[in-house]
Amino acid sequence: MISYDLKCKEGHRFEAVLPSMFSDNPDCACGAGTSRIPSRVNTSGMASAGPSRDEMPNTWRGTHSGDKDFVRSWHKKMVKREKLEEKYPELAGDRRPVLAHEGAFEAAPVRAGDALATQMAKETFGSTAKAETKKPKKP
């Protein structure tokens, strides 16, 4: 079933549900013949994920010197964002802390859980060998 907007020769407009796009147009209530017209385009109600955590103010000036209403509005936005991220985890992005961001890792910071421990040890200590711990000998 397909919904169509129709207009008769007298100027009356109405909507009709037809079984197929090849079905004949129904006559208007006034008895005049009808023709199909384009449906209106709905441009409102666009979806938005809202501001991300990166856009949240993180300085005293950014919060308008701690303005209560401004902070409250951001709190509401972030609570809404948290609920959205729980439902759609892909919106949360990478929330792991940055562990290293200098030297060899300046262009691509190391994050918690990355499999770069060997490379990180080599850059930091010049070696990847683990320190051997001495076990006390049993008499």
C-alpha positions, 0 to 999 in steps of 0.5 A: 500500500502506498500513500499518495497526495491527490488534487482534483480539477476543482482544487480539492486536495486529499490523501489516498492509499493505493495498492500499487503505483500502477493503480488508477487515481480515485475520484474526488468526493466532488466527483472530479478527476484527480492527479497525483501531486508531489508530497511536501518535504519535511525539513524539521525534526533532524536528528542530532547527537548533540555536543560531544565531550570534547566540546564541553567547556573545561575552563573557568572562563569556558563556564562563564565564570561558573554561571549556574544556569550555564553549568546546569545547561551543560550538565543536562546536555552531558547527561543526555549524551551519556544516555545516548552513548550507552545506547550507541557506544560508537558515539563515545569514541576512544575514552581510554587515557593517553599514556604517552604523547611525546617523542616517538609517540607524538604523532600517534599517542599510546592509549591504555590497552594498545599493544605497544608495550614492547616498543614503548619500553624500547623507546623509554628504557632502550631495551625490551628485556624484562628485569629478572627478579632473584628468588631466594634459594631454598636450603 
